[in-house]
Amino acid sequence: MSITSDEVNYLVYRYLRESGFEHSAFTLANEALIAKSNVNQNAIPHGALISFLQKGLLYQEIETHLSEDGSESTCDEPFSLVSKHVCTSGHSKSKTIKEDKYEREDVRMKETADEDRSSYEYQEIQQSNVTVLEGHQSEVFICSWNASSSALASGSGDSTARIWSILPGPCGTPSNDPPIVLQHVNTSNQEKSKDVTTLDWSSGENPFLATGSYDGLARVWSPKGALVATLAKHQGAIFSLKWNKKGDYLLSGSVDKTAIVWDVRAGVALQQFENHQAPTLDVDWRNNTQFATCSTDKMIYICELGKSKPLRMFSGHEDEVNAIKWDPSGSILASCSDDGTAKIWSLKADRPVHDFREHTKEIYTMKWSPTGPGSENPNKPLVLATASFDATVKLWDIESGAMVQNLTRHTEPVYSVSFSPNGEFLASGSFDRCLHIWSVRDGTLIRTYRGSGGIFEVCWNGIGDKVAACFSNNTVCVIDFRV
């Protein structure tokens, strides 16, 4: 038996990725030259490091409790990686923590189904009613529907994005059409770029798909998979990119601390913004020329194309800012952070309008409901959903600043939330393998799909009758939603 440093480094790298420590993983990948190791990455299962540690502890437990005559003594004290084990005699061990967790989860699901708070009937979605899209060779981190068609794009750690054609009607029947595979290869050295980190469809009748990856290149593709443009100026991985509403400019944010506005048709960078002192984690357009950026430096900047200095800068977060989102009207900005807070900012004030502090761990992401002023549902109240590593999703009324729903059925970190187009339902995806769909009005859980891996992202299609989720087991799943 042999253990190499490359193997250990890769297992730690995978653990960091799977646990949501993207920036730590990126640093380790560069310092340990993960991309150049000889490890067969596709053969490493999800959760491999934890599995090895658990098996090692189990072996140590058996070895400690095995007597010379071959008999095994009973002990109620669990083994730990970091504390000394002291044996105590006792009865046979009770059910495992994992079994207990899922039993408690099942009880909570049944309790939810029995509640009469909602007119919707709770249903658990069966595998036969799910379309499973297979083909990726590594974890699938991102997915996004084309608003004007039934095409679904996904991005993975296998150096590809894929465009899937989803059949209309009930799910459960796989499409006969193979996906369009978008290979991300650095043409300067022919090396694969590893993770496709972000993607976004442009608006309009003839949308383009933009993708960003670890090689620092932004790529633009036609719906049929033709590479339209390769945009090269960043000096590090691209973590976020967004089309403006008009669809003529693309905005990207990178680990190189900068944000760039691109004229895609000309294939040139119009302006590079160098405001941050650390990696830029997220970007979001306010309108066709103004946008916001956030960073691990805890700062938020409001910028405008053609102006060298920021229009505004917001400080107040005590740790890195993971995501920023403008509301549908573009009048207020939401931010969320590793400091466990979400804040609402207005261009008319230096301090946040609201400071939400109900989460107990990092807030990974958030989404605005497609309601209120500036949306297609202007008569419905505006709501913000925040998703956290504390395994909860919380809904906030922006007018009052009050938490209106606390959604607590997940048991592991929640990585993604997505509102239905009418704003009445919310999908959430977690590393507990569950895709939940909730009623926004009363917080009732009305649908659950249990997958075979942790969920990185969920998204609704434009019609609102299908939800897609991408998983750590290399698959993308599509479910029907009708009430």
Rosetta blueprint (number, residue, H / E / L):
1 M L
2 S L
3 I L
4 T L
5 S H
6 D H
7 E H
8 V H
9 N H
10 Y H
11 L H
12 V H
13 Y H
14 R H
15 Y H
16 L H
17 R H
18 E H
19 S L
20 G L
21 F L
22 E H
23 H H
24 S H
25 A H
26 F H
27 T H
28 L H
29 A H
30 N H
31 E H
32 A L
33 L L
34 I H
35 A H
36 K H
37 S L
38 N L
39 V L
40 N L
41 Q H
42 N H
43 A H
44 I L
45 P L
46 H L
47 G L
48 A H
49 L H
50 I H
51 S H
52 F H
53 L H
54 Q H
55 K H
56 G H
57 L H
58 L H
59 Y H
60 Q H
61 E H
62 I H
63 E H
64 T H
65 H H
66 L E
67 S L
68 E L
69 D L
70 G L
71 S L
72 E E
73 S L
74 T L
75 C L
76 D L
77 E L
78 P L
79 F L
80 S L
81 L L
82 V L
83 S L
84 K L
85 H L
86 V L
87 C L
88 T L
89 S L
90 G L
91 H L
92 S L
93 K L
94 S L
95 K L
96 T L
97 I H
98 K H
99 E H
100 D H
101 K H
102 Y H
103 E H
104 R H
105 E H
106 D H
107 V H
108 R H
109 M H
110 K H
111 E H
112 T H
113 A H
114 D H
115 E L
116 D L
117 R L
118 S L
119 S L
120 Y L
121 E L
122 Y L
123 Q E
124 E E
125 I L
126 Q L
127 Q H
128 S H
129 N H
130 V E
131 T E
132 V E
133 L E
134 E L
135 G L
136 H L
137 Q L
138 S L
139 E L
140 V E
141 F E
142 I E
143 C E
144 S E
145 W E
146 N L
147 A L
148 S L
149 S L
150 S L
151 A E
152 L E
153 A E
154 S E
155 G E
156 S E
157 G L
158 D L
159 S L
160 T E
161 A E
162 R E
163 I E
164 W E
165 S E
166 I L
167 L L
168 P L
169 G L
170 P L
171 C L
172 G L
173 T L
174 P L
175 S L
176 N L
177 D L
178 P L
179 P L
180 I E
181 V E
182 L E
183 Q E
184 H L
185 V E
186 N E
187 T L
188 S L
189 N L
190 Q L
191 E E
192 K E
193 S L
194 K L
195 D L
196 V E
197 T E
198 T E
199 L E
200 D E
201 W E
202 S L
203 S L
204 G L
205 E L
206 N L
207 P L
208 F L
209 L E
210 A E
211 T E
212 G E
213 S E
214 Y L
215 D L
216 G L
217 L E
218 A E
219 R E
220 V E
221 W E
222 S L
223 P L
224 K L
225 G L
226 A L
227 L E
228 V E
229 A E
230 T E
231 L E
232 A E
233 K L
234 H L
235 Q L
236 G L
237 A L
238 I E
239 F E
240 S E
241 L E
242 K E
243 W E
244 N L
245 K L
246 K L
247 G L
248 D L
249 Y E
250 L E
251 L E
252 S E
253 G E
254 S E
255 V L
256 D L
257 K L
258 T L
259 A E
260 I E
261 V E
262 W E
263 D E
264 V L
265 R L
266 A L
267 G L
268 V E
269 A E
270 L E
271 Q E
272 Q E
273 F E
274 E L
275 N L
276 H L
277 Q L
278 A L
279 P L
280 T E
281 L E
282 D E
283 V E
284 D E
285 W E
286 R L
287 N L
288 N L
289 T L
290 Q E
291 F E
292 A E
293 T E
294 C E
295 S E
296 T L
297 D L
298 K L
299 M L
300 I E
301 Y E
302 I E
303 C E
304 E E
305 L L
306 G L
307 K L
308 S L
309 K L
310 P L
311 L L
312 R E
313 M E
314 F E
315 S L
316 G L
317 H L
318 E L
319 D L
320 E L
321 V E
322 N E
323 A E
324 I E
325 K E
326 W E
327 D L
328 P L
329 S L
330 G L
331 S L
332 I E
333 L E
334 A E
335 S E
336 C E
337 S E
338 D L
339 D L
340 G L
341 T L
342 A E
343 K E
344 I E
345 W E
346 S E
347 L L
348 K L
349 A L
350 D L
351 R L
352 P L
353 V L
354 H E
355 D E
356 F E
357 R L
358 E L
359 H L
360 T L
361 K L
362 E L
363 I E
364 Y E
365 T E
366 M E
367 K E
368 W E
369 S L
370 P L
371 T L
372 G L
373 P L
374 G L
375 S L
376 E L
377 N L
378 P L
379 N L
380 K L
381 P L
382 L L
383 V E
384 L E
385 A E
386 T E
387 A E
388 S E
389 F L
390 D L
391 A L
392 T L
393 V E
394 K E
395 L E
396 W E
397 D E
398 I L
399 E L
400 S L
401 G L
402 A E
403 M E
404 V E
405 Q E
406 N E
407 L E
408 T L
409 R L
410 H L
411 T L
412 E L
413 P L
414 V E
415 Y E
416 S E
417 V E
418 S E
419 F E
420 S L
421 P L
422 N L
423 G L
424 E L
425 F E
426 L E
427 A E
428 S E
429 G E
430 S E
431 F L
432 D L
433 R L
434 C E
435 L E
436 H E
437 I E
438 W E
439 S E
440 V L
441 R L
442 D L
443 G L
444 T L
445 L E
446 I E
447 R E
448 T E
449 Y E
450 R E
451 G L
452 S L
453 G L
454 G L
455 I E
456 F E
457 E E
458 V E
459 C E
460 W E
461 N L
462 G L
463 I L
464 G L
465 D L
466 K E
467 V E
468 A E
469 A E
470 C E
471 F E
472 S L
473 N L
474 N L
475 T L
476 V E
477 C E
478 V E
479 I E
480 D E
481 F L
482 R L
483 V L
